[in-house]
């Protein structure tokens, strides 16, 4: 384990930031090349091979996002190095805790030697007990930021996400390809119900129009049975004034969003996915 040295640690943080940026640029260049190859596969009709390549491309995009987060946390340690150097407790200060925990936990999952050396310095700074709580195991400890833990989680991309990537790549490189529409069983069941309702409505109409009893006679008015004298004697009721119902004024501000049923915010996953597709468009 590399011992703690204030001047050397400061230099190591700067080296880690530079290597993180260089590796991000390298990964983005490789991703651009991989997108061209996937577009060629779609042009040749090798869709299944293109799907497998896209799964690897999605994993690479997530890895680049992890590198961006580690670069952000390294810059935080560089800006708040005085707090890091002056700390004597067994755990880091609250203002730099996320940065220290993220680097110690995620550095072994990267290919950067500079970042792993910085990890050893931080582990030596805060002791063995602190280092044992941040071993790279699953699930991640609660002290690790959720954004970093989500980037390190292993999963297989869904078919919808793969198709979305393929559609974006095909659109960017001018390939005539569209994902197959997924058939929804619920929509088919709803269509059958509508047909049944329409049939039932027609049967009811047929029963009313042409039953065995022939056309129905209109009911005799009650006023026709009453004598004319009684109708003349009874006073006419006063006419009621018709008042138009007043409609509530449409809400404004935050109430308008709630009234219309729209959501005012986006989750972290939606923001990251939108950012990923924006990167797809910029790297054509």
C-alpha positions in Angstrom: 0.0 0.0 0.0 1.4 3.4 -1.0 1.8 5.6 2.1 0.2 9.0 2.4 2.2 11.9 1.2 0.5 15.3 0.8 2.5 16.6 -2.1 2.6 13.3 -3.9 -1.2 12.8 -3.5 -1.9 16.2 -5.0 0.2 15.3 -8.0 -1.5 11.9 -8.3 -5.0 13.5 -8.3 -3.9 15.7 -11.2 -2.5 12.7 -13.1 -5.7 10.7 -12.5 -7.8 13.5 -13.9 -5.7 13.7 -17.1 -5.7 10.0 -17.6 -9.5 9.8 -17.1 -10.1 12.5 -19.8 -7.7 10.7 -22.2 -9.4 7.3 -21.7 -12.8 8.9 -22.3 -11.7 10.4 -25.6 -10.3 7.0 -26.6 -13.5 5.2 -25.7 -15.6 7.7 -27.6 -13.4 7.3 -30.7 -13.8 3.5 -30.5 -17.5 3.8 -30.1 -17.8 5.9 -33.2 -15.9 3.3 -35.2 -18.1 0.6 -33.7 -21.3 2.5 -34.8 -20.1 2.5 -38.4 -19.5 -1.2 -38.3 -23.0 -1.8 -36.8 -24.5 0.3 -39.6 -22.7 -1.9 -42.1 -24.1 -5.0 -40.5 -27.6 -3.6 -40.7 -27.0 -2.8 -44.4 -26.0 -6.4 -45.0 -29.0 -7.7 -43.1 -27.0 -9.3 -40.3 -29.4 -8.0 -37.6 -28.6 -10.6 -34.9 -24.9 -9.9 -35.1 -25.6 -6.1 -34.9 -27.8 -6.7 -31.8 -24.8 -8.4 -30.0 -22.5 -5.6 -31.0 -25.0 -3.0 -29.7 -25.1 -4.7 -26.3 -21.3 -4.3 -26.0 -21.7 -0.7 -27.2 -24.2 0.0 -24.4 -21.8 -1.4 -21.8 -19.1 0.8 -23.2 -21.3 3.9 -23.0 -22.1 3.1 -19.3 -18.3 2.7 -18.7 -17.7 6.1 -20.2 -20.3 7.6 -17.9 -18.5 6.0 -14.9 -15.3 7.6 -16.0 -17.0 11.0 -16.2 -18.3 10.5 -12.6 -14.8 9.5 -11.4 -13.3 12.6 -13.1 -15.9 14.8 -11.4 -15.0 13.3 -8.0 -11.3 13.6 -8.6 -11.8 17.3 -9.4 -13.7 17.6 -6.2 -10.7 16.2 -4.2 -8.4 18.6 -6.1 -10.6 21.6 -5.2 -11.0 20.6 -1.6 -7.5 19.1 -1.0 -7.0 21.2 2.1 -9.9 19.4 3.8 -8.5 16.1 2.7 -5.0 16.8 3.9 -6.1 18.2 7.3 -8.5 15.3 8.1 -7.4 13.2 11.0 -10.5 11.2 11.6 -11.1 7.6 10.7 -13.6 8.6 8.1 -13.6 11.4 5.5 -15.4 14.7 6.0 -19.0 14.9 4.8 -18.1 17.3 2.0 -15.6 14.9 0.4 -17.0 11.6 1.6 -18.8 10.8 -1.7 -15.6 11.5 -3.7 -13.3 9.4 -1.5 -15.8 6.5 -1.2 -16.5 6.5 -5.0 -12.8 6.4 -5.9 -11.9 3.7 -3.3 -14.8 1.5 -4.4 -14.7 1.9 -8.2 -11.0 2.2 -9.0 -10.4 -1.6 -9.1 -13.1 -1.8 -11.8 -11.2 0.6 -14.1 -8.1 0.1 -16.2 -6.3 3.2 -14.9 -3.2 2.6 -12.9 -3.0 6.2 -11.7 -6.5 6.0 -10.2 -5.6 2.7 -8.4 -2.5 4.3 -6.9 -4.7 7.2 -5.7 -7.0 4.7 -4.2 -4.1 3.1 -2.2 -3.1 6.5 -0.9 -6.7 7.2 0.3 -6.9 3.8 2.0 -3.6 4.5 3.8 -4.9 7.9 4.9 -8.1 6.6 6.6 -6.9 3.2 7.8 -7.6 -0.5 7.3 -11.1 -0.5 8.9 -12.3 2.1 6.4 -10.8 0.3 3.5 -12.5 -3.0 4.4 -15.9 -1.3 4.3 -15.3 -0.4 0.7 -14.2 -3.6 -0.9 -15.5 -4.0 -4.5 -18.4 -6.4 -3.6 -22.0 -6.6 -4.6 -24.2 -5.0 -3.4 -22.4 -1.7 -2.9 -22.0 -0.3 0.6 -24.4 2.5 1.4 -21.5 5.0 1.6 -20.9 4.7 -2.1 -22.9 7.2 -4.2 -25.9 5.6 -5.9 -24.9 6.9 -9.4 -21.5 5.1 -9.2 -23.1 1.9 -7.9 -25.6 1.9 -10.7 -22.8 2.2 -13.3 -21.0 -0.8 -11.8 -24.1 -3.1 -11.7 -24.0 -5.9 -14.2 -27.1 -6.4 -16.4 -28.2 -7.3 -19.9 -29.7 -4.5 -21.9 -33.4 -4.9 -22.8 -34.6 -5.6 -26.3 -36.3 -2.2 -26.4 -33.1 -0.4 -25.6 -31.1 -2.4 -28.1 -33.7 -1.6 -30.8 -33.6 2.1 -29.9 -29.8 2.1 -30.3 -30.1 0.3 -33.7 -32.8 2.7 -34.9 -30.7 5.7 -33.9 -27.6 4.3 -35.7 -29.6 3.4 -38.8 -31.1 6.9 -38.9 -27.7 8.5 -38.5 -25.9 6.5 -41.2 -28.8 6.5 -43.7 -29.6 2.8 -43.4 -33.1 1.7 -44.3 -34.0 -0.3 -41.2 -36.8 -0.2 -38.6 -37.3 -2.4 -35.5 -40.1 -5.0 -35.7 -43.3 -3.7 -34.0 -44.0 -5.7 -30.9 -47.5 -7.2 -30.8 -49.4 -6.4 -27.5 -51.7 -9.1 -26.3 -53.7 -6.6 -24.3 -54.4 -4.5 -27.4 -55.7 -7.7 -29.1 -58.0 -8.5 -26.2 -59.3 -4.9 -26.2 -60.1 -5.2 -29.9 -62.1 -8.4 -29.3 -64.1 -6.7 -26.5 -64.9 -3.7 -28.8 -66.2 -6.1 -31.5 -68.4 -7.9 -28.9 -69.8 -4.6 -27.7 -70.6 -3.5 -31.3 -72.4 -6.8 -31.9 -74.3 -6.4 -28.7 -75.4 -2.9 -29.6 -76.6 -4.0 -33.1 -78.6 -6.9 -31.6 -80.3 -4.5 -29.2 -81.2 -2.2 -32.0 -82.6 -5.0 -34.1 -84.7 -6.1 -31.1 -86.2 -2.7 -30.7 -86.9 -2.1 -34.4 -88.2 -5.5 -35.6 -89.4 -7.7 -32.8 -92.4 -10.1 -33.0 -94.8 -7.5 -31.5 -94.5 -5.0 -34.3 -93.9 -1.3 -33.8 -94.6 0.1 -30.4 -97.3 2.8 -29.9 -96.3 6.0 -28.3 -97.6 6.3 -24.7 -100.8 8.3 -24.2 -100.2 11.6 -22.6 -101.7 12.0 -19.1 -102.9 15.5 -19.9 -105.1 14.1 -22.6 -107.1 12.0 -20.1 -107.7 14.9 -17.7 -110.8 17.0 -18.3 -110.4 20.4 -20.0 -112.0 22.2 -17.1 -109.4 20.9 -14.6 -106.6 22.0 -16.9 -108.1 25.5 -17.1 -108.6 25.7 -13.3 -105.0 24.7 -12.4 -102.6 27.6 -12.5 -99.5 27.4 -14.6 -96.3 26.9 -12.7 -93.8 29.8 -12.9 -91.1 29.4 -15.5 -87.8 28.4 -14.0 -84.8 30.6 -14.8 -82.1 28.6 -16.5 -78.7 29.4 -15.1 -75.6 28.3 -17.1 -73.2 26.2 -15.0 -70.0 28.1 -14.2 -66.9 26.2 -15.3 -63.9 26.3 -13.0 -61.0 28.5 -14.1 -58.1 26.4 -15.4 -55.3 26.1 -12.9 -52.0 27.9 -13.4 -48.5 27.3 -12.2 -47.6 24.0 -10.6 -51.4 23.1 -10.2 -51.7 23.1 -14.0 -49.2 20.3 -14.3 -51.0 18.2 -11.7 -54.4 19.0 -13.3 -53.2 17.9 -16.7 -51.6 14.8 -15.3 -48.1 15.7 -16.6 -44.9 15.0 -14.7 -42.7 18.0 -14.0 -39.5 16.1 -13.3 -37.5 13.4 -14.8 -35.7 10.5 -13.1 -32.0 10.0 -13.1 -32.4 7.0 -15.5 -34.3 9.0 -18.0 -31.8 11.8 -17.9 -28.9 9.4 -18.4 -30.7 7.6 -21.3 -31.4 11.0 -23.0 -27.8 12.0 -22.6 -26.7 8.7 -24.1 -28.8 9.2 -27.2 -27.5 12.7 -27.5 -24.0 11.3 -27.6 -25.2 8.9 -30.3 -26.3 11.8 -32.4 -23.2 13.9 -31.9 -20.8 11.1 -32.8 -22.1 10.2 -36.3 
